[in-house]
Amino acid sequence: MLSTYAARYRRQLDESVIPFWLTHGLDRAHGGSFTCLDRDGSVYDTKKYIWLQGRAIWMFARLYNEYEARQEYLDAATLVCEYVRRYARDERGRYYFSLTQQGQPFFFQRKPYAAVFVMLGLLEYARATGDAAIKTEAIELFWAIERWIADPSLLDRPVLAGNPPVSNLANVMVLASMAIELARFDDDPRYLDVIRRAMEGVVKHYDAGRRILIENVALDGRDMQQWPEGRLFNPGHAIEVAWFLLHMLDFVPSAFHEQLALDTLEGSLEYGWDAEYGGLYYFMDIAGRPTLQLEANMKLWWPHTEAIYALVLAAMRTGEQRWLNWLERVDAYSFEHFADPDHGEWFGYLDRSGRPALMSKGGNYKGFFHLPRALLFSIQAIERGAKIAPA
């Protein structure tokens, strides 16, 4: 059963997703990667969005390191990496959100997320090339990001009196994602401490009654449900954190956190699935109140890719049929509504009924990352499981 999915995902990766970005995404004149691509791959915005540049470095380098050591993958990673290292930092070592095609600063977001994905890209590129200086650069950037998340004023985001100290699920997630990658390739025990803190951080966001993760919780224990921010549920984030948590168990085993991850996965799918039209909602308010996000009812590509991989991982880990049932449902919806058989890749944004709201294949949030990562990780998990299965 799962071998059929692996074969399908390999075809999608090899014949649709990778060729689309190799053909249309790379800016061979100025470096970096275009991400604002129309349905046919034509560029509709020449700016370079740095968090997507970092993701492209990581994705091409990971393909080279673990999928197939093709020179064009390494060359693509190099093209983007050199552009980022040349232009993306300001004089204080912080990363811009976007640059012009030629590398001039365009926008600074005052958030750490561009740097997060640059860090991951640099680390994976260092694996591919053996460049010790780039590995050191990635490690130093990781510790800078940890400081930026702990003290947002370092990114010129003041702490305001009316806004309580908050644990944001996205911050828990990115710290975990970086620490997992670092712990795989570096023996500094501090990464395990970061992983342990992330595991406990997930617990703070867990809503046991609904079996989901809330996006924002006050660190001082105050009730934030008077505000939409305190009632916000993002099914895709919760599902992604669930599989991150399963990855963290490779470094810090915990039966409690394994059960938490599986409960979160199932609860988020059940709570976040649109019973009328199918697909996962983008945002939800747990009290059934209006969300501030106007796109809340839309169906986005990335929560579905996260669900596909999380379900593959859960099925391989437990052997339970319930995960295969959900995988069949999510996979069928995704390939019916997101995949574009005519031009390749996936549409990113559907309306609630499942029709494309935009015909684009990329933008300032969608690039060469979520879909190929989910396909690659799913293939690897299934094939790894097949190798260790008893004869």
C-alpha positions as CSV (number, residue, x, y, z in Angstrom):
1,M,0.0,0.0,0.0
2,L,2.6,2.6,1.1
3,S,4.9,1.5,-1.7
4,T,2.3,2.7,-4.1
5,Y,2.4,6.1,-2.5
6,A,6.2,6.2,-2.7
7,A,6.2,5.5,-6.4
8,R,3.6,8.2,-7.0
9,Y,5.5,10.7,-4.9
10,R,8.8,9.9,-6.8
11,R,7.1,10.5,-10.1
12,Q,5.6,13.8,-8.9
13,L,9.0,14.9,-7.6
14,D,11.0,13.8,-10.6
15,E,8.6,14.6,-13.4
16,S,6.7,17.6,-12.1
17,V,8.1,19.5,-9.2
18,I,11.9,19.5,-9.6
19,P,11.8,20.2,-13.4
20,F,9.4,23.2,-12.8
21,W,11.8,24.9,-10.5
22,L,15.0,24.0,-12.3
23,T,13.5,25.4,-15.5
24,H,11.7,28.5,-14.3
25,G,13.1,29.4,-10.8
26,L,16.8,30.0,-11.2
27,D,18.1,33.5,-12.0
28,R,21.2,32.6,-13.9
29,A,21.9,36.3,-14.7
30,H,21.9,37.7,-11.2
31,G,21.9,34.7,-8.9
32,G,19.2,33.6,-6.5
33,S,15.8,32.1,-7.3
34,F,12.6,33.6,-8.6
35,T,9.6,32.4,-6.6
36,C,6.8,34.5,-8.0
37,L,5.9,32.2,-10.9
38,D,2.7,32.1,-12.8
39,R,1.0,28.9,-13.8
40,D,3.3,28.4,-16.7
41,G,6.4,29.4,-14.8
42,S,6.7,32.9,-16.1
43,V,8.0,35.4,-13.6
44,Y,5.5,38.1,-12.4
45,D,7.7,39.6,-9.6
46,T,11.5,39.7,-9.9
47,K,12.1,40.4,-6.2
48,K,14.0,37.7,-4.2
49,Y,12.3,36.7,-0.9
50,I,15.1,35.7,1.5
51,W,13.2,33.0,3.5
52,L,12.4,31.3,0.2
53,Q,16.0,31.7,-1.0
54,G,17.1,29.8,2.2
55,R,14.5,27.2,1.6
56,A,15.7,26.7,-2.0
57,I,19.3,26.3,-0.9
58,W,18.2,23.7,1.6
59,M,16.0,21.8,-0.8
60,F,18.5,21.6,-3.6
61,A,21.3,20.7,-1.3
62,R,19.2,18.1,0.5
63,L,18.2,16.5,-2.9
64,Y,21.9,16.4,-3.7
65,N,22.9,14.9,-0.3
66,E,20.1,12.3,0.1
67,Y,18.1,11.8,-3.1
68,E,20.5,11.8,-6.1
69,A,23.9,13.4,-6.3
70,R,23.2,15.3,-9.5
71,Q,25.5,18.2,-10.3
72,E,22.6,20.4,-11.4
73,Y,21.1,20.2,-7.8
74,L,24.4,21.3,-6.3
75,D,24.8,24.0,-8.9
76,A,21.4,25.4,-8.2
77,A,22.1,25.4,-4.4
78,T,25.4,27.2,-5.1
79,L,23.7,29.8,-7.4
80,V,21.2,30.7,-4.6
81,C,23.7,30.4,-1.7
82,E,26.2,32.8,-3.3
83,Y,23.5,35.4,-3.9
84,V,22.2,35.2,-0.3
85,R,25.7,35.4,1.3
86,R,26.6,38.4,-0.9
87,Y,23.4,40.5,-0.4
88,A,21.0,39.3,2.2
89,R,22.5,40.6,5.5
90,D,22.5,44.1,6.8
91,E,25.4,45.7,8.7
92,R,24.2,44.2,12.0
93,G,24.0,40.6,10.7
94,R,20.2,40.6,10.4
95,Y,18.5,39.3,7.2
96,Y,16.3,41.3,4.9
97,F,12.9,39.9,3.9
98,S,13.3,40.8,0.3
99,L,15.8,42.1,-2.2
100,T,15.6,43.4,-5.8
101,Q,16.6,41.0,-8.5
102,Q,20.1,42.6,-8.5
103,G,20.4,42.3,-4.7
104,Q,19.5,45.7,-3.3
105,P,17.5,45.7,0.0
106,F,13.8,46.1,-0.6
107,F,12.1,45.2,2.7
108,F,13.0,44.4,6.3
109,Q,10.3,42.4,8.2
110,R,11.7,42.6,11.8
111,K,11.1,38.9,12.2
112,P,13.6,36.0,12.5
113,Y,12.1,33.7,9.9
114,A,14.2,34.8,6.9
115,A,17.3,34.0,8.9
116,V,15.9,30.7,10.0
117,F,15.8,29.3,6.5
118,V,19.1,30.8,5.5
119,M,20.6,29.0,8.5
120,L,19.1,25.7,7.4
121,G,20.2,26.3,3.8
122,L,23.7,27.1,4.8
123,L,24.0,24.0,7.0
124,E,22.7,21.7,4.3
125,Y,25.0,23.3,1.7
126,A,27.9,22.9,4.1
127,R,27.1,19.1,4.2
128,A,27.0,19.0,0.4
129,T,30.3,20.9,-0.1
130,G,32.3,20.1,3.1
131,D,32.8,23.8,3.5
132,A,33.7,24.2,7.2
133,A,33.5,28.0,7.1
134,I,29.8,27.9,5.9
135,K,29.0,25.4,8.6
136,T,30.4,27.7,11.2
137,E,28.4,30.6,9.7
138,A,25.3,28.5,10.0
139,I,25.9,27.6,13.6
140,E,26.7,31.2,14.6
141,L,23.5,32.3,12.9
142,F,21.5,29.7,14.8
143,W,22.6,31.2,18.1
144,A,21.9,34.7,16.9
145,I,18.3,33.6,15.9
146,E,17.8,32.1,19.4
147,R,18.7,35.5,20.9
148,W,16.4,37.3,18.4
149,I,13.5,35.1,19.4
150,A,14.1,35.6,23.1
151,D,14.5,39.4,22.7
152,P,12.5,40.8,19.7
153,S,13.9,44.2,20.4
154,L,17.1,43.1,18.8
155,L,15.2,43.1,15.6
156,D,13.7,46.5,16.4
157,R,10.4,45.0,17.6
158,P,9.7,46.8,20.9
159,V,8.0,44.9,23.8
160,L,4.8,46.8,24.5
161,A,3.1,47.0,27.9
162,G,-0.3,45.7,26.8
163,N,1.0,42.7,24.9
164,P,1.8,39.8,27.3
165,P,4.9,37.7,26.9
166,V,3.8,35.1,24.5
167,S,4.9,31.7,23.3
168,N,4.3,31.6,19.6
169,L,4.0,28.1,18.1
170,A,6.0,29.2,15.0
171,N,8.9,30.1,17.2
172,V,8.8,26.7,19.0
173,M,8.7,25.1,15.6
174,V,11.6,26.9,13.9
175,L,13.9,26.4,16.9
176,A,13.1,22.7,16.9
177,S,13.6,22.4,13.1
178,M,17.1,24.0,13.3
179,A,18.1,22.1,16.4
180,I,17.1,18.8,14.8
181,E,19.2,19.5,11.8
182,L,22.2,20.6,13.9
183,A,22.0,17.6,16.2
184,R,22.2,15.3,13.2
185,F,25.6,16.7,12.1
186,D,27.2,18.3,15.1
187,D,27.8,16.9,18.6
188,D,27.3,20.1,20.6
189,P,25.0,18.9,23.5
190,R,23.3,22.3,23.7
191,Y,21.2,21.3,20.7
192,L,19.7,18.5,22.7
193,D,18.8,21.1,25.3
194,V,17.0,23.2,22.7
195,I,15.2,20.1,21.5
196,R,14.0,19.4,25.1
197,R,12.8,22.9,25.6
198,A,11.0,22.7,22.3
199,M,9.3,19.5,23.3
200,E,8.1,21.1,26.5
201,G,7.1,24.2,24.6
202,V,4.7,22.2,22.5
203,V,3.0,21.0,25.6
204,K,2.2,24.6,26.6
205,H,0.2,25.0,23.3
206,Y,-1.7,21.7,23.6
207,D,-5.5,22.0,24.0
208,A,-6.3,18.5,25.4
209,G,-10.0,18.8,24.9
210,R,-9.7,19.4,21.2
211,R,-6.4,17.6,20.8
212,I,-4.9,20.5,18.8
213,L,-2.2,23.1,19.3
214,I,-3.2,26.8,19.9
215,E,-1.0,29.3,18.0
216,N,-0.3,31.7,20.9
217,V,-0.2,31.2,24.7
218,A,0.7,33.7,27.4
219,L,3.9,32.8,29.2
220,D,2.5,34.4,32.4
221,G,-0.6,32.2,32.4
222,R,-3.1,34.9,31.6
223,D,-6.1,34.0,29.6
224,M,-5.7,35.3,26.0
225,Q,-9.0,34.1,24.7
226,Q,-10.5,37.6,25.0
227,W,-8.5,38.2,21.8
228,P,-8.6,36.4,18.4
229,E,-4.8,35.8,18.7
230,G,-5.5,33.6,21.8
231,R,-8.2,31.6,20.0
232,L,-6.2,31.0,16.8
233,F,-5.8,27.4,15.5
234,N,-3.7,26.8,12.3
235,P,-4.2,23.1,11.3
236,G,-1.1,23.1,9.1
237,H,1.2,24.4,11.8
238,A,-0.1,21.9,14.4
239,I,0.3,19.0,12.0
240,E,3.8,20.1,11.1
241,V,4.7,20.4,14.7
242,A,3.4,16.9,15.3
243,W,5.9,15.4,12.8
244,F,8.7,17.6,14.1
245,L,7.9,16.2,17.5
246,L,8.2,12.6,16.1
247,H,11.6,13.6,14.7
248,M,12.7,15.0,18.0
249,L,12.1,11.6,19.6
250,D,15.1,10.3,17.7
251,F,17.2,12.5,20.0
252,V,15.2,12.6,23.2
253,P,12.9,9.5,23.5
254,S,9.7,10.1,25.3
255,A,6.6,7.9,25.3
256,F,4.5,10.9,26.5
257,H,5.6,13.2,23.7
258,E,5.1,10.4,21.1
259,Q,1.5,10.1,22.2
260,L,1.1,13.8,22.2
261,A,2.4,14.0,18.6
262,L,-0.1,11.3,17.5
263,D,-3.0,12.8,19.4
264,T,-2.2,16.2,17.9
265,L,-2.0,14.8,14.4
266,E,-5.4,13.1,14.7
267,G,-7.0,15.9,16.5
268,S,-5.9,18.5,14.1
269,L,-7.1,16.5,11.1
270,E,-10.5,15.9,12.7
271,Y,-10.9,19.5,13.9
272,G,-9.4,21.2,10.8
273,W,-11.0,19.1,8.0
274,D,-13.8,20.8,6.1
275,A,-16.6,18.2,6.3
276,E,-18.6,19.8,3.5
277,Y,-16.0,20.5,0.8
278,G,-13.0,18.6,2.0
279,G,-9.5,19.9,2.7
280,L,-7.9,21.6,5.7
281,Y,-8.9,25.1,6.7
282,Y,-6.1,27.6,6.8
283,F,-7.1,29.2,10.1
284,M,-9.9,28.6,12.7
285,D,-11.1,30.3,15.8
286,I,-11.7,27.7,18.5
287,A,-14.7,29.6,19.9
288,G,-16.3,29.8,16.5
289,R,-15.8,33.5,16.3
290,P,-14.6,35.5,13.2
291,T,-10.9,35.2,12.5
292,L,-8.9,38.3,11.7
293,Q,-7.4,36.4,8.7
294,L,-9.7,37.0,5.7
295,E,-8.2,33.9,4.0
296,A,-9.2,31.6,6.9
297,N,-11.6,29.4,4.9
298,M,-9.2,29.0,2.0
299,K,-7.3,25.7,1.4
300,L,-3.6,26.1,1.0
301,W,-1.1,23.7,-0.4
302,W,1.3,23.5,2.5
303,P,-1.0,22.2,5.3
304,H,-1.8,19.3,3.0
305,T,1.8,18.5,2.2
306,E,2.6,18.5,5.9
307,A,-0.3,16.2,6.5
308,I,0.8,13.8,3.8
309,Y,4.2,13.4,5.4
310,A,3.0,13.3,9.0
311,L,0.5,10.5,8.1
312,V,3.2,8.5,6.3
313,L,5.4,8.9,9.3
314,A,2.7,7.9,11.7
315,A,1.7,4.9,9.6
316,M,5.3,3.7,9.4
317,R,5.8,4.2,13.1
318,T,2.7,2.6,14.4
319,G,1.4,0.3,11.6
320,E,-2.1,1.5,12.4
321,Q,-4.8,1.5,9.7
322,R,-6.3,4.9,10.9
323,W,-3.3,6.7,9.5
324,L,-3.6,5.0,6.1
325,N,-7.3,6.0,6.0
326,W,-6.5,9.6,6.6
327,L,-3.6,9.4,4.1
328,E,-5.9,8.2,1.4
329,R,-8.3,11.1,2.1
330,V,-5.6,13.8,2.2
331,D,-3.7,12.4,-0.8
332,A,-6.8,12.2,-2.9
333,Y,-7.9,15.7,-2.1
334,S,-4.4,17.1,-2.7
335,F,-3.8,15.5,-6.1
336,E,-7.3,16.3,-7.3
337,H,-7.3,20.0,-6.4
338,F,-3.7,21.2,-6.1
339,A,-1.7,19.3,-8.7
340,D,-1.5,20.8,-12.2
341,P,-1.1,18.1,-14.8
342,D,-0.7,20.6,-17.6
343,H,2.2,22.8,-16.4
344,G,3.6,20.9,-13.4
345,E,3.9,21.8,-9.7
346,W,0.9,22.6,-7.5
347,F,-1.4,25.5,-7.2
348,G,-1.0,27.1,-3.8
349,Y,-4.3,28.8,-3.0
350,L,-7.8,27.4,-3.4
351,D,-11.1,28.8,-2.3
352,R,-13.1,26.9,0.2
353,S,-14.8,24.7,-2.5
354,G,-11.4,23.6,-3.8
355,R,-11.1,25.8,-7.0
356,P,-7.9,27.7,-7.5
357,A,-8.2,31.2,-6.2
358,L,-4.9,32.1,-7.8
359,M,-3.3,30.3,-10.8
360,S,0.2,31.1,-9.7
361,K,2.7,28.4,-8.6
362,G,4.8,30.5,-6.4
363,G,4.9,33.9,-4.6
364,N,6.4,35.6,-1.6
365,Y,5.3,32.7,0.6
366,K,5.3,29.7,-1.8
367,G,8.6,28.4,-3.2
368,F,10.6,25.3,-3.7
369,F,10.1,23.8,-0.3
370,H,7.0,22.4,1.3
371,L,5.9,20.2,-1.6
372,P,9.2,18.7,-2.5
373,R,10.2,18.3,1.1
374,A,7.0,16.4,1.9
375,L,7.5,14.2,-1.2
376,L,11.1,13.5,-0.5
377,F,10.6,12.8,3.2
378,S,7.6,10.5,2.5
379,I,9.6,8.6,-0.1
380,Q,12.5,8.2,2.3
381,A,10.3,7.1,5.2
382,I,8.5,4.5,3.2
383,E,11.6,3.1,1.6
384,R,13.5,3.1,4.9
385,G,10.6,1.2,6.5
386,A,10.6,-1.3,3.6
387,K,14.3,-2.0,4.2
388,I,13.9,-2.8,7.9
389,A,10.6,-4.7,7.6
390,P,10.9,-8.4,8.4
391,A,11.1,-10.8,5.4
